[in-house]
Amino acid sequence: MKHKPIIGLDDAFGSRAKALRNMQGKLLELFEAAGYEEVIPPILERPDALKSGAGRFLADQTVVFSDPAGAGTLAIRSDMTPQIARIAATRLQAEAVLKLCYSGTVMLARPDVRGGSRQQWQTGVECLGVAGAAGDIEVLHLAARSMLAAGFNKPVLQVGHIGLLKALVAGCSTPLEKWTALLARRSPDDLLEITRNEPLAQDRVDALVALARGRGDQHWIAENVGKFGADFDQAANELLELVQQVGERVEGDVSLYADAAVMPRFLYHSGILFAGYAAGASQALLYGGRYDAMMKAHGRDMPATGFSCDLWALIDEV
């Protein structure tokens, strides 16, 4: 074949291209009606801007190259949230509260383990400057409405807190991304293998295995308050309070519940995090959560939370 296709990349035309534009229009219209203003960052970015506050996990999925026009080393964005953080920190400093939305292509250095694709059409919102549970609740409601607008039946929001896992594995040499990968795969056997080389008390090992087996619901979280230290308790109480405020129903047929095993797509989340699912869908439809630490790394210390989805995945699943 003269023009051999690149693995993980694909063309879109005809009904598939039309379906993406229709889905994009529905979501951007919803975001605008909710008070979110669209921003359009460039597809190229300074590598440091993408890595700031995002850690090595995101850097490993970023394609970098030397700019032939002499601009130095540049990167093709692998996630748009760091770009929104940069814009908020350097271009929109005068506004105390920012509600921004976006929709554009991102490129991964390696195929996404969830879908095998290197290209995604990331679409989402970022709520900046709204402290405490108020920002989380606003974004959760908008995530729920997004799944409904996209046409999914009986969507579910699973809400967790990255602080729970961090507290359980504190003092371990295994990097956090390894723990999150094992829990995301719900792989108790592989997780047990890792714990054999770590200085973990048996009750913490049992807790990690319970999460890998899908037992980290609201009751499990409440029962374990007081067992694993102050950091675990703080994260657990924050999560339980949020779930209590929101209730079991978010919007219409969208249900919500706590799950300590909810893991982030990228490791820049520093608090509450969530994932959206729906009946019949083979994978998560969206991911979101709080990322205050990223904003601080960009030079503007402010609360930040948001969510995003891949439009290609949505139109394949709906």
C-alpha positions as CSV (number, residue, x, y, z in Angstrom):
1,M,0.0,0.0,0.0
2,K,1.5,3.3,-1.1
3,H,0.0,5.4,1.8
4,K,0.0,3.0,4.7
5,P,-2.3,4.1,7.5
6,I,-0.9,5.1,10.8
7,I,-2.0,2.7,13.6
8,G,-4.3,4.4,16.0
9,L,-5.3,7.2,13.5
10,D,-8.2,7.3,11.2
11,D,-10.0,9.5,8.7
12,A,-13.6,10.6,9.3
13,F,-16.0,11.4,6.5
14,G,-19.7,11.0,5.5
15,S,-22.1,10.0,8.3
16,R,-19.3,9.6,10.9
17,A,-18.1,13.2,10.4
18,K,-21.6,14.5,10.5
19,A,-22.4,12.6,13.7
20,L,-19.3,14.1,15.4
21,R,-20.3,17.6,14.4
22,N,-23.9,17.0,15.6
23,M,-22.7,15.7,19.0
24,Q,-20.2,18.6,19.3
25,G,-23.0,21.1,18.6
26,K,-25.3,19.6,21.2
27,L,-22.7,19.7,24.0
28,L,-21.3,23.2,23.2
29,E,-24.9,24.5,23.1
30,L,-25.5,22.9,26.5
31,F,-22.3,24.4,28.0
32,E,-23.0,27.9,26.6
33,A,-26.5,27.8,28.1
34,A,-24.9,26.9,31.5
35,G,-22.7,30.0,31.4
36,Y,-19.5,28.5,30.0
37,E,-17.5,30.4,27.4
38,E,-15.7,28.6,24.6
39,V,-11.9,28.9,24.3
40,I,-9.8,27.5,21.4
41,P,-6.2,26.8,22.3
42,P,-3.6,26.0,19.6
43,I,-2.9,22.3,19.0
44,L,0.8,23.0,19.6
45,E,2.0,23.9,23.1
46,R,5.3,24.3,25.0
47,P,6.1,21.0,26.7
48,D,6.6,22.7,30.0
49,A,3.1,24.1,29.9
50,L,1.6,20.7,29.3
51,K,3.7,19.1,32.1
52,S,3.2,21.8,34.7
53,G,1.2,20.2,37.5
54,A,0.4,17.2,35.3
55,G,3.3,15.0,36.1
56,R,5.2,12.3,34.1
57,F,2.0,10.4,33.4
58,L,0.8,13.0,30.9
59,A,4.3,13.7,29.6
60,D,4.6,10.0,28.6
61,Q,1.6,10.4,26.3
62,T,2.8,13.6,24.6
63,V,4.4,13.8,21.2
64,V,7.3,16.3,21.1
65,F,9.4,17.6,18.2
66,S,11.9,20.3,17.3
67,D,10.1,23.2,15.5
68,P,11.6,23.7,12.0
69,A,10.6,27.4,12.3
70,G,13.0,27.9,15.2
71,A,10.5,28.0,18.1
72,G,12.4,25.3,20.0
73,T,10.9,22.1,21.3
74,L,7.1,22.0,20.8
75,A,4.4,19.4,21.8
76,I,1.2,18.3,20.2
77,R,-1.3,18.5,23.0
78,S,-2.4,15.2,24.6
79,D,-4.9,16.8,26.9
80,M,-6.5,20.2,26.8
81,T,-7.0,20.8,30.6
82,P,-3.3,22.0,31.0
83,Q,-3.9,24.5,28.2
84,I,-7.0,25.8,29.9
85,A,-5.0,26.1,33.1
86,R,-2.3,28.1,31.3
87,I,-4.9,30.4,29.7
88,A,-6.6,31.1,33.1
89,A,-3.2,31.7,34.8
90,T,-1.6,34.0,32.1
91,R,-4.4,35.5,30.0
92,L,-7.5,35.8,32.1
93,Q,-6.0,36.8,35.5
94,A,-8.4,39.7,36.0
95,E,-11.4,37.4,36.4
96,A,-11.9,35.7,39.8
97,V,-14.3,33.1,38.5
98,L,-13.9,31.5,35.1
99,K,-16.2,29.0,33.4
100,L,-14.7,27.8,30.2
101,C,-15.5,25.1,27.6
102,Y,-13.6,23.7,24.7
103,S,-13.7,21.1,21.9
104,G,-10.7,20.0,19.8
105,T,-8.4,17.2,18.7
106,V,-5.8,15.8,21.1
107,M,-3.1,13.3,20.1
108,L,-1.6,10.5,22.2
109,A,1.9,9.2,21.9
110,R,0.6,5.6,22.2
111,P,-2.8,4.1,21.6
112,D,-5.2,4.6,24.4
113,V,-5.5,1.3,26.4
114,R,-9.3,1.9,26.6
115,G,-10.0,2.2,23.0
116,G,-6.8,1.6,20.9
117,S,-7.0,5.1,19.4
118,R,-4.3,7.8,19.4
119,Q,-6.6,10.6,18.4
120,Q,-9.5,11.9,20.5
121,W,-11.8,14.8,20.1
122,Q,-11.7,16.1,23.6
123,T,-14.7,18.2,24.7
124,G,-15.4,19.5,28.2
125,V,-15.7,22.3,30.7
126,E,-13.5,23.8,33.4
127,C,-14.9,25.6,36.4
128,L,-12.2,27.8,38.0
129,G,-12.4,29.9,41.1
130,V,-15.4,28.2,42.7
131,A,-14.2,26.8,46.0
132,G,-15.4,23.7,48.0
133,A,-18.3,21.5,47.1
134,A,-20.2,24.1,45.1
135,G,-17.8,23.8,42.1
136,D,-17.9,20.0,42.2
137,I,-21.7,19.9,42.4
138,E,-22.1,22.3,39.5
139,V,-19.7,20.3,37.3
140,L,-21.4,17.0,38.3
141,H,-24.8,18.3,37.3
142,L,-23.4,19.5,33.9
143,A,-21.7,16.1,33.4
144,A,-25.0,14.4,34.0
145,R,-26.9,16.7,31.6
146,S,-24.2,16.1,29.0
147,M,-24.7,12.3,29.0
148,L,-28.5,12.9,28.7
149,A,-28.0,15.4,25.8
150,A,-25.7,12.9,24.1
151,G,-28.6,10.4,24.1
152,F,-27.5,7.8,26.7
153,N,-30.0,5.8,28.7
154,K,-29.9,5.8,32.5
155,P,-26.4,7.3,32.9
156,V,-24.5,6.8,36.2
157,L,-21.9,9.0,37.8
158,Q,-19.4,7.2,40.0
159,V,-17.7,9.6,42.4
160,G,-14.4,9.0,44.2
161,H,-11.5,10.8,45.8
162,I,-7.8,10.3,44.9
163,G,-6.9,11.0,48.5
164,L,-8.3,7.6,49.6
165,L,-5.8,5.7,47.5
166,K,-2.9,8.1,48.3
167,A,-3.6,7.5,52.0
168,L,-3.7,3.7,51.6
169,V,-0.4,3.5,49.8
170,A,1.5,6.2,51.6
171,G,5.2,5.2,52.1
172,C,5.2,2.7,49.2
173,S,7.9,2.8,46.5
174,T,5.5,1.7,43.7
175,P,4.4,4.9,41.8
176,L,0.9,6.1,42.1
177,E,0.2,5.5,38.4
178,K,0.9,1.8,38.9
179,W,-1.7,1.6,41.7
180,T,-4.3,3.5,39.7
181,A,-3.8,1.3,36.6
182,L,-4.3,-1.9,38.7
183,L,-7.4,-0.6,40.3
184,A,-8.8,0.7,37.0
185,R,-8.4,-2.8,35.7
186,R,-10.0,-4.2,38.8
187,S,-7.1,-6.7,39.0
188,P,-6.8,-8.0,42.7
189,D,-4.3,-10.7,41.8
190,D,-1.9,-8.3,40.2
191,L,-2.4,-5.9,43.0
192,L,-1.6,-8.5,45.6
193,E,1.6,-9.3,43.8
194,I,2.7,-5.7,44.1
195,T,1.9,-5.5,47.8
196,R,4.3,-8.3,48.6
197,N,7.2,-6.0,48.0
198,E,5.7,-3.1,49.9
199,P,5.7,-2.2,53.7
200,L,1.9,-2.4,53.9
201,A,0.0,-3.5,57.0
202,Q,-2.5,-6.3,56.3
203,D,-5.5,-4.1,56.8
204,R,-4.3,-1.8,54.1
205,V,-3.7,-4.7,51.7
206,D,-7.2,-6.0,52.5
207,A,-8.6,-2.5,51.8
208,L,-6.8,-2.3,48.4
209,V,-8.1,-5.8,47.4
210,A,-11.6,-4.8,48.4
211,L,-11.4,-1.8,46.1
212,A,-10.1,-4.0,43.2
213,R,-13.0,-6.3,43.8
214,G,-15.5,-3.5,43.5
215,R,-16.5,-3.3,47.2
216,G,-15.5,0.3,47.9
217,D,-19.0,1.8,48.0
218,Q,-20.4,4.4,50.3
219,H,-20.9,2.0,53.2
220,W,-17.4,0.7,52.9
221,I,-16.0,4.2,52.9
222,A,-18.0,5.2,56.0
223,E,-17.0,2.0,57.8
224,N,-13.3,2.6,57.3
225,V,-13.2,6.2,58.6
226,G,-10.9,6.2,61.6
227,K,-8.8,3.1,60.5
228,F,-6.2,4.5,58.0
229,G,-5.2,7.9,59.4
230,A,-6.1,11.5,59.1
231,D,-5.5,11.8,55.3
232,F,-7.9,8.9,54.5
233,D,-10.5,10.3,56.9
234,Q,-10.3,13.8,55.3
235,A,-10.8,12.4,51.8
236,A,-13.6,10.0,52.9
237,N,-15.5,12.7,54.8
238,E,-15.2,15.1,51.9
239,L,-16.5,12.5,49.5
240,L,-19.4,11.3,51.8
241,E,-20.5,14.9,52.4
242,L,-20.5,15.6,48.7
243,V,-22.6,12.6,47.9
244,Q,-25.0,13.5,50.7
245,Q,-25.4,17.0,49.3
246,V,-26.0,15.8,45.7
247,G,-28.3,12.9,46.5
248,E,-28.8,9.7,44.6
249,R,-30.3,11.5,41.6
250,V,-28.5,14.2,39.8
251,E,-30.5,15.1,36.7
252,G,-33.6,13.1,35.5
253,D,-32.6,9.5,35.2
254,V,-29.0,10.1,36.1
255,S,-27.9,8.3,39.3
256,L,-24.9,9.0,41.4
257,Y,-23.0,7.0,44.0
258,A,-19.7,6.9,45.8
259,D,-17.0,4.4,44.7
260,A,-13.5,4.5,46.3
261,A,-12.1,2.6,43.3
262,V,-12.9,5.4,40.8
263,M,-9.5,6.2,39.2
264,P,-8.5,9.3,37.2
265,R,-7.7,9.3,33.5
266,F,-4.7,11.4,34.3
267,L,-3.0,11.9,37.6
268,Y,-3.2,15.6,38.0
269,H,-6.5,15.3,40.0
270,S,-6.0,16.3,43.6
271,G,-9.3,15.6,45.2
272,I,-12.8,14.6,44.2
273,L,-12.9,12.7,40.8
274,F,-15.6,11.0,38.9
275,A,-16.5,9.0,35.8
276,G,-19.7,8.7,33.8
277,Y,-21.2,5.5,32.5
278,A,-24.4,4.4,30.8
279,A,-26.4,1.2,30.2
280,G,-25.0,-0.6,27.2
281,A,-21.8,1.4,27.0
282,S,-18.5,-0.6,27.0
283,Q,-16.4,2.1,28.6
284,A,-16.5,5.3,30.6
285,L,-18.2,8.1,28.7
286,L,-16.4,11.0,30.6
287,Y,-13.9,11.7,33.3
288,G,-13.6,14.6,35.6
289,G,-12.5,15.9,39.0
290,R,-10.7,18.6,40.9
291,Y,-7.2,19.7,40.0
292,D,-6.3,22.7,42.2
293,A,-2.6,21.6,42.3
294,M,-2.3,22.1,38.5
295,M,-3.5,25.7,38.8
296,K,-1.0,26.4,41.5
297,A,1.8,24.9,39.4
298,H,0.8,27.3,36.6
299,G,1.3,30.2,39.0
300,R,-2.3,31.0,39.9
301,D,-3.5,29.3,43.2
302,M,-7.2,28.9,42.7
303,P,-9.8,26.1,42.9
304,A,-10.4,24.2,39.7
305,T,-12.6,21.3,38.6
306,G,-14.0,20.1,35.3
307,F,-14.7,17.1,33.1
308,S,-14.1,16.0,29.5
309,C,-15.2,13.3,27.1
310,D,-14.0,12.0,23.7
311,L,-16.6,12.7,21.0
312,W,-15.4,9.8,18.9
313,A,-16.1,7.5,21.9
314,L,-19.5,9.0,22.5
315,I,-20.7,8.6,18.9
316,D,-19.4,5.0,18.9
317,E,-21.3,4.1,22.1
318,V,-24.6,6.0,21.8
